[in-house]
Amino acid sequence: MQHEIHLTDDFKHTQTRAYRVPELLKSEIEKQISKLLELDFIEERDSPMTSGVVCVTKPDESVRLCCDYRHLNKYTIADSTPMKLLSECVYKVAQAKFISICDAKSGFWQ
């Protein structure tokens, strides 16, 4: 499925400077990128736009890769799809015969 981000007319393709990564984290970054490519969560692209990668340490001392999209976000047109009413969601759950819960290892990708 192709995902599109709509940008304002004054957007100019730019390449943001890469952030310095400590030597200790370089192998972890390569490992995580390889895994994401293998799972088809990301794909290699040839684009005039770049955004830096930031490493964030989680409470369990593991590392999460994040992309710094702040520059891109300045020019992104917000999606105006309204959220459903909470009362409507609660009503539908109350009428259900079965309720299941999915506990994902990496909820960030859900």
Backbone as numpy.savetxt, mean C-alpha at the origin, in Angstrom:
# Nx Ny Nz CAx CAy CAz Cx Cy Cz
-6.25 -7.17 -12.23 -7.09 -5.98 -12.23 -6.21 -4.74 -12.23
-6.46 -3.85 -13.15 -5.69 -2.62 -13.27 -6.27 -1.55 -12.35
-5.41 -0.92 -11.58 -5.83 0.14 -10.67 -5.38 1.47 -11.24
-6.27 2.44 -11.27 -5.94 3.76 -11.78 -6.01 4.81 -10.69
-5.09 5.74 -10.74 -5.10 6.88 -9.84 -5.27 8.11 -10.71
-6.28 8.90 -10.45 -6.56 10.09 -11.25 -5.80 11.27 -10.64
-5.07 11.98 -11.51 -4.22 13.08 -11.06 -4.72 14.41 -11.60
-4.38 15.48 -10.89 -4.76 16.82 -11.31 -4.01 17.20 -12.58
-4.52 18.20 -13.28 -3.92 18.63 -14.55 -2.53 19.23 -14.39
-2.22 19.77 -13.21 -0.92 20.42 -13.02 0.17 19.45 -12.54
-0.11 18.16 -12.56 0.88 17.17 -12.13 2.00 17.03 -13.16
3.23 17.00 -12.67 4.39 16.77 -13.53 5.10 15.52 -13.02
5.45 14.62 -13.94 6.18 13.42 -13.55 7.52 13.82 -12.93
7.78 13.30 -11.77 9.03 13.60 -11.10 9.62 12.33 -10.51
10.88 12.40 -10.23 11.55 11.31 -9.56 12.04 11.83 -8.22
11.50 11.27 -7.15 11.95 11.69 -5.83 13.26 10.98 -5.51
14.06 11.62 -4.73 15.37 11.11 -4.36 15.21 9.86 -3.50
16.04 8.86 -3.74 16.01 7.65 -2.93 16.53 7.96 -1.52
15.95 7.30 -0.54 16.40 7.49 0.84 17.57 6.58 1.14
18.45 7.02 2.02 19.57 6.20 2.44 19.03 5.05 3.28
19.52 3.85 2.99 19.09 2.65 3.71 20.29 2.08 4.46
20.15 1.82 5.76 21.27 1.22 6.49 21.66 -0.13 5.90
22.95 -0.45 5.91 23.45 -1.70 5.35 22.74 -2.91 5.93
22.39 -2.86 7.23 21.73 -3.99 7.89 20.36 -4.31 7.28
19.72 -3.31 6.68 18.38 -3.50 6.15 18.34 -3.84 4.65
19.45 -3.66 3.94 19.45 -3.87 2.50 19.07 -5.30 2.11
19.57 -6.29 2.82 19.22 -7.67 2.49 17.75 -7.95 2.79
17.22 -7.35 3.85 15.80 -7.51 4.18 14.91 -6.88 3.11
15.31 -5.73 2.61 14.55 -5.07 1.55 14.53 -5.95 0.30
15.68 -6.46 -0.10 15.76 -7.34 -1.28 14.89 -8.58 -1.09
14.93 -9.16 0.11 14.14 -10.35 0.40 12.64 -10.05 0.28
12.20 -8.94 0.87 10.78 -8.60 0.83 10.32 -8.24 -0.59
11.15 -7.54 -1.34 10.78 -7.19 -2.72 10.68 -8.46 -3.57
11.62 -9.38 -3.38 11.57 -10.65 -4.12 10.29 -11.42 -3.80
9.92 -11.43 -2.52 8.70 -12.14 -2.11 7.46 -11.48 -2.71
7.40 -10.14 -2.70 6.25 -9.42 -3.26 6.14 -9.64 -4.77
7.28 -9.70 -5.46 7.27 -10.00 -6.90 6.77 -11.42 -7.15
7.24 -12.35 -6.33 6.83 -13.75 -6.46 5.32 -13.92 -6.26
4.76 -13.18 -5.32 3.33 -13.26 -5.02 2.47 -12.42 -5.97
3.09 -11.73 -6.90 2.41 -10.82 -7.85 1.69 -9.67 -7.15
2.18 -9.26 -5.98 1.63 -8.07 -5.32 2.20 -6.81 -5.96
3.41 -6.92 -6.50 4.04 -5.81 -7.21 4.57 -6.34 -8.53
4.90 -5.42 -9.43 5.49 -5.83 -10.70 6.50 -4.77 -11.12
7.46 -5.19 -11.91 8.46 -4.26 -12.40 7.82 -3.35 -13.44
8.15 -2.07 -13.36 7.59 -1.09 -14.28 8.70 -0.17 -14.77
8.47 0.44 -15.90 9.35 1.46 -16.43 8.54 2.74 -16.46
8.76 3.59 -15.48 7.93 4.78 -15.33 8.80 6.00 -15.05
8.37 7.17 -15.53 9.11 8.39 -15.21 8.89 8.84 -13.76
7.96 8.21 -13.07 7.64 8.58 -11.69 8.28 7.60 -10.73
8.95 8.10 -9.71 9.50 7.22 -8.67 9.13 7.77 -7.30
9.07 6.88 -6.33 8.84 7.24 -4.94 9.79 6.42 -4.08
10.32 7.03 -3.06 11.29 6.36 -2.21 10.70 5.28 -1.33
11.55 4.32 -0.96 11.16 3.25 -0.05 11.63 3.61 1.34
10.76 3.39 2.31 11.06 3.68 3.71 10.88 2.38 4.50
11.79 2.10 5.41 11.68 0.93 6.27 11.14 1.36 7.62
10.10 0.69 8.08 9.50 0.99 9.38 9.61 -0.25 10.25
10.15 -0.07 11.45 10.28 -1.19 12.37 8.97 -1.39 13.12
8.45 -2.62 13.07 7.21 -2.95 13.75 7.51 -3.30 15.21
6.48 -3.33 16.06 6.69 -3.64 17.48 7.42 -4.96 17.73
7.26 -5.93 16.83 7.93 -7.22 17.03 9.34 -7.23 16.44
9.87 -6.04 16.12 11.22 -5.83 15.59 11.39 -6.27 14.13
10.33 -6.76 13.46 10.44 -7.05 12.04 10.32 -5.73 11.27
10.60 -5.78 9.97 10.64 -4.56 9.16 9.51 -4.57 8.14
8.84 -3.44 8.01 7.79 -3.28 6.99 8.30 -2.28 5.95
8.15 -2.64 4.68 8.49 -1.73 3.60 7.32 -0.81 3.32
7.61 0.46 3.19 6.57 1.44 2.85 7.10 2.33 1.74
6.21 2.79 0.87 6.58 3.74 -0.17 6.14 5.13 0.27
6.99 6.10 0.03 6.68 7.48 0.39 5.97 8.15 -0.79
4.65 8.15 -0.75 3.84 8.71 -1.84 3.36 10.13 -1.54
4.02 10.83 -0.61 3.55 12.17 -0.25 3.52 13.11 -1.45
4.53 13.04 -2.32 4.54 13.93 -3.49 3.37 13.59 -4.41
3.16 12.31 -4.67 2.06 11.88 -5.53 0.71 12.24 -4.92
0.58 12.10 -3.61 -0.68 12.40 -2.93 -1.11 13.85 -3.10
-0.15 14.76 -3.25 -0.49 16.18 -3.43 -1.28 16.41 -4.71
-1.11 15.53 -5.69 -1.74 15.71 -7.00 -2.83 14.68 -7.29
-3.15 13.86 -6.31 -4.16 12.82 -6.50 -5.56 13.38 -6.28
-6.47 13.05 -7.18 -7.87 13.45 -7.02 -8.54 12.38 -6.15
-9.10 12.79 -5.05 -9.69 11.86 -4.08 -10.88 11.11 -4.68
-10.99 9.86 -4.32 -12.13 9.04 -4.72 -13.28 9.38 -3.78
-14.41 9.74 -4.32 -15.51 10.21 -3.48 -16.57 9.14 -3.23
-16.17 7.87 -3.25 -17.12 6.80 -2.97 -17.47 6.84 -1.48
-18.73 7.03 -1.13 -19.09 7.13 0.29 -19.03 5.77 1.00
-18.71 5.80 2.28 -18.71 4.57 3.07 -20.14 4.18 3.40
-20.35 2.90 3.61 -21.68 2.44 3.99 -21.96 2.88 5.42
-23.25 3.01 5.73 -23.64 3.37 7.08 -23.37 2.20 8.02
-22.79 2.48 9.17 -22.48 1.43 10.13 -23.75 0.72 10.58
-24.83 1.46 10.77 -26.08 0.84 11.21 -26.59 -0.17 10.19
-26.39 0.10 8.90 -26.81 -0.83 7.86 -25.96 -2.11 7.91
-24.67 -1.96 8.13 -23.79 -3.13 8.23 -24.15 -3.99 9.44
-24.42 -3.35 10.58 -24.79 -4.08 11.79 -26.11 -4.82 11.58
-27.05 -4.18 10.90 -28.34 -4.82 10.62 -28.15 -6.07 9.77
-27.32 -5.99 8.74 -27.09 -7.14 7.87 -26.42 -8.28 8.63
-25.48 -7.96 9.50 -24.82 -9.00 10.30 -25.82 -9.64 11.26
-26.71 -8.84 11.82 -27.71 -9.37 12.77 -28.66 -10.35 12.08
-28.88 -10.18 10.78 -29.77 -11.06 10.03 -29.07 -12.31 9.47
-27.76 -12.38 9.62 -26.99 -13.47 9.02 -27.16 -14.77 9.78
-27.10 -15.88 9.06 -27.13 -17.20 9.69 -25.73 -17.65 10.06
-24.74 -17.23 9.30 -23.35 -17.59 9.56 -22.50 -16.33 9.51
-21.52 -16.26 10.39 -20.56 -15.16 10.41 -19.18 -15.80 10.49
-18.29 -15.40 9.60 -16.93 -15.94 9.63 -15.94 -14.81 9.85
-14.79 -15.19 10.36 -13.72 -14.23 10.62 -12.48 -14.74 9.91
-11.78 -13.86 9.24 -10.54 -14.21 8.56 -9.41 -13.47 9.26
-8.49 -14.21 9.85 -7.34 -13.61 10.51 -6.14 -13.78 9.58
-5.78 -12.73 8.88 -4.69 -12.80 7.91 -3.36 -12.49 8.57
-2.33 -13.18 8.14 -0.98 -12.96 8.68 -0.52 -11.53 8.40
-0.75 -11.07 7.19 -0.35 -9.72 6.82 -1.59 -8.92 6.44
-2.30 -8.45 7.44 -3.55 -7.72 7.22 -3.38 -6.49 6.37
-2.16 -5.96 6.26 -1.89 -4.78 5.46 -2.29 -4.98 4.02
-2.18 -6.20 3.49 -2.47 -6.48 2.09 -3.93 -6.83 1.84
-4.75 -6.87 2.87 -6.15 -7.29 2.72 -6.97 -6.14 2.17
